[in-house]
Amino acid sequence: MSTAKGPHKGRAARLGRLMPSGPSSAARTPFVLLVVVLLGGGLISLLVLNSALNQGSFRLNELKNRTTELTDEEQALQRDVDDYAAPDALERRARELGMVPGGSPAFLGPDGKVLGEPSEAVAPKPGPTPTAAPTPPPAPARTTAPATPPPAATGSGTASGTAKPPTAPGTTGTGTTAPRTTATAPDPTTSGR
């Protein structure tokens, strides 16, 4: 079996024309350029994607912080609403507005009968507010008689036509305290009957 190395015929000749017979650098240049462009484009797209993800994470952190602040504010406002909605706070505010507790209500039954006996709301008599601390009743007044009568006016006080001011009972003009004598008054709760 000998083969001739001459020109190829038929199908082999057509394939031989498609493939270059010698080394050619011109055929590799587009391939290298394509690989470089693909790698460069991939790197640039990775950088853009990475920066977009970082920007999104910063925005996410900002939104989480804002959500935490708004949640705290909502809880504070809810506490205020709960404080204002408490029964004692509502009653105090209603009294400040001049409202009074209602009387007993009457209800209509399904058959149209009135159940219960309605009564009017009556304003309580003005008095101390229930939140104010009660004040102790004043002690009964005791009368005290002066220990000594006021000294008679001397020439120095009456020469100008003015009298000395009276001293308080139990004191003398010199600033010393004289012994007090108290007269007992009848007890104001007994009428002597």
Secondary structure, DSSP 8 states (H G I E B T S, - for coil): -----S---THHHHHHHHS-SS--STTHHHHHHHHHHHHHHHHHHHHHHHHHHHHHHHHHHHHHHHHHHHHHHHHHHHHHHHHHHSHHHHHHHHHHTT--------EE-TTS-EES---------S---TTS-----------EE-SS------HHHHTTT-------TTB-TTS-B---EE-----TT----
